[in-house]
Amino acid sequence: MGSGDFSIGSSVWPGVSKVVEEIGELGQVIGKLMAVAGAAKHWSGDLREKMIEEMGDVYAALDFVAEHCFSYEEGRLIIARRYKKLATFEKWHQNPEPPADP
């Protein structure tokens, strides 16, 4: 039997294993979505519904780890980084062409 480290209830990075699991499940849905050229209809079900579920699960796992593994101040840094990165993604979305080579 394993130590249980990294699992929910552990004293060593509780919930980190759940993040990995949930990200893997989201990756599986994204892979299916890509395989059918973005169509929501798939043999395993509605991929749009599955994306909603798995994205929610990833957010929940990340929130759990943020609350149980980091201090309040570190949590604020995580949130600041999240919004900074989101702003970068929005900028890329508005101008999807990469910069020209120097």
N, C-alpha and C positions, 0 to 999 in steps of 0.2 A: 504494500500500500504506500502511496506517495505521501509526502509531507503536507500537502494541501496548500503550500505556499502559492501565492498569486491568485488563489481562488477567493470568492466571496466568503467571508468569515475568517480568513487568514489574518495573521498579524504581519505578514510580509507582502507588501504591495497588494492588498486585497482588491480583487476584481479585475486585475490586469489580464488574467487568462480569459475572462468573459469578454473583454474588449477584443482580443484576438479572435475568439470564436464568432462574435457578432460581425466583425469586419469580414471574416471569411464567408459568412452567410450572405452578406451584402454583395461581396465580390462574385459569389455564385449567381445571384440574380442579375448583376450587371453583365456577366459573361453571357447569360442566356439572352439578355436584351440585345447585346451586340451581335450574337449569332443569328438573330432574326431581323437584323437591320433596323432595330429600334421599334419593331412592332410590339404592342403590349400583349397580343394574343400569343400564347405559348402552350405547348403540350402539358406543361406542369401547372398551368393556370394563368391568371391575369398578372402580368409582370409589373404593371403600374401599382396594383394593390400590394404585391410582394415587396416592391421598392419602398413603399410607404412604411410597411411593417418593419423591414430590416433597417431602414434609416432611423426609425424611432428607436429600435433596439440598440443601434450603435450610439445614438445620442444618450440613451439611458445608461449604457455601460460607461461611456466617457464621463458623464456627470457623476456616477457612483465613484469612479476612481479619483476624479478631481476632489470630491468631498472627503474621501477616506484616506487619500495618500498625500495630500498637499495641504499646506497651511492656507489660511484665509488670504494672506498676501500673495502666495504663489497662485492661488485660484484667480486673483485679480490679474496677475501676469498672463495666465492662460487665456482669460477672456480678452485682454488687450491684444494679445497675439492673434486670437481668433478673428477679431474685427479688422486688424491690420491686414491679415492674409485675405480676408473676404474682400476688402477694398482693392487689393491687388488683382484678385480674380475678376472683379467687376470691371476693372480697367482693361484687362486682357479681353474680356467679353465684348467690350465696346470697341476695341481695336484689335481684332484677332490676328492681324499680320505681325509676325515677329520682326524685330528691328533688322535692318540690313546689316550685312557683314561690314566691318570697318575697312 
